[in-house]
């Protein structure tokens, strides 16, 4: 998350307090799977529809303030960003 965006601050604090380092910010439409560890995804601004669970997974609308905790190996793909 960008330290220049004050909206990401609460996520940086929450994730840091839980030892969830290596934070990054993205508005990507690529498919991502983290195979070697769990992942926390926080929405600092905007909204989107994300498919969780790979090609046959479930499409879920997410918005600012939402957090998703993904077990290792969970694919996720942003289908329609609207920032």
Secondary structure per residue as TSV (DSSP state, phi and psi in degrees):
chain	resnum	aa	ss	phi	psi
A	1	X	-	360.0	148.3
A	2	X	-	-80.1	128.7
A	3	X	T	-72.1	-12.9
A	4	X	T	-82.2	-10.5
A	5	X	-	-105.0	106.5
A	6	X	G	-60.1	-22.5
A	7	X	G	-69.9	-22.2
A	8	X	G	-84.4	-12.2
A	9	X	H	-53.5	-47.8
A	10	X	H	-60.2	-36.4
A	11	X	H	-69.6	-41.7
A	12	X	H	-60.2	-41.8
A	13	X	H	-66.0	-47.1
A	14	X	H	-63.1	-49.3
A	15	X	H	-65.8	-41.8
A	16	X	H	-63.2	-40.1
A	17	X	H	-64.3	-24.9
A	18	X	T	-96.6	4.9
A	19	X	T	74.9	22.4
A	20	X	-	-94.7	78.8
A	21	X	-	-77.7	-162.7
A	22	X	-	53.5	49.8
A	23	X	-	-78.0	147.0
A	24	X	-	-145.2	158.5
A	25	X	-	-112.6	139.3
A	26	X	-	-154.7	151.6
A	27	X	-	-130.0	50.1
A	28	X	-	-88.1	152.9
A	29	X	-	-108.7	13.6
A	30	X	S	-80.8	158.0
A	31	X	E	-82.8	135.0
A	32	X	E	-129.8	133.2
A	33	X	E	-132.5	127.3
A	34	X	-	-100.9	109.0
A	35	X	S	-88.2	-20.1
A	36	X	S	-110.6	12.0
A	37	X	S	-177.4	161.9
A	38	X	-	-72.1	164.5
A	39	X	E	-137.6	141.1
A	40	X	E	-110.5	128.3
A	41	X	E	-118.2	118.7
A	42	X	E	-115.2	139.5
A	43	X	-	-102.0	106.7
A	44	X	-	-81.9	-31.3
A	45	X	S	-156.2	157.2
A	46	X	S	76.9	-160.3
A	47	X	E	-156.8	165.8
A	48	X	E	-165.2	169.2
A	49	X	E	-111.0	127.5
A	50	X	E	-122.6	136.8
A	51	X	E	-94.3	117.6
A	52	X	E	-101.7	133.8
A	53	X	S	102.9	19.5
A	54	X	S	86.9	-169.8
A	55	X	T	-55.9	-32.6
A	56	X	T	-106.1	19.7
A	57	X	S	-77.4	-170.5
A	58	X	E	-99.6	134.2
A	59	X	E	-88.7	127.3
A	60	X	E	-132.4	133.1
A	61	X	E	-78.7	130.0
A	62	X	E	-124.2	155.1
A	63	X	E	-147.0	170.0
A	64	X	T	-47.6	131.0
A	65	X	T	99.8	-16.0
A	66	X	-	-78.5	149.0
A	67	X	E	-132.2	134.3
A	68	X	E	-119.1	130.2
A	69	X	E	-105.6	117.8
A	70	X	E	-111.0	123.8
A	71	X	-	-64.2	155.4
A	72	X	T	-51.8	137.1
A	73	X	T	87.7	1.5
A	74	X	-	-84.1	114.7
A	75	X	E	-74.7	148.7
A	76	X	E	-146.4	141.6
A	77	X	E	-141.9	118.4
A	78	X	E	-75.4	119.6
A	79	X	-	-92.5	-38.5
A	80	X	-	-147.5	86.5
A	81	X	-	-70.6	147.2
A	82	X	B	-144.7	77.1
A	83	X	-	-99.1	360.0
